[in-house]
Amino acid sequence: MATRRFEPTPAWLHALAEPDCSCHLLLVAEDAGRVVGWCRVFRDPSGEKGDAAGTSASIGLGLLPGYRGLGYGKTLLQRALGWAAGQGLRYVWLATRPENERAVRLFLKLGFRPTGEWVGQEQVMIRSL
């Protein structure tokens, strides 16, 4: 899925170059062979959110506008959470814009809670596993 905001980070470059590495998970949602959404889980190698190295991970999620609110995001997140728990991670976190009310409702429904931290204009939400 093309996006104007995407700048590949080292984590993305690694995930794309090493798809079988256990330090990340990349998922896509398809409709009739067309990619309509994605979800990624990147393990925090240095304990970036104050936890021991390798016990937390960041999650990212994206869906094309016409596919929001149809269950694709929930399914992707549930699979990502299951994978993360199976990897022995203690918690996952994400950052989202608070005005993205549909996404915030989904994250809250799936057990994420705001931390009070911000990454730019996005609020950080965390979920224990």
Buried (B, 14 or more C-beta within 10 A) or exposed (E): EEEEEEEEEEBBEBBEEEEEEEBBBBBEBEEEEEEBBBBBBBBBEEEEBEBEEBBBBBBBBBBBEEBBEBEBBBBBBEBBBEBBEEBEBBBBBBBBEEEBEEBBEBBEEBBBEBEEEEEEEBBBBBBEB
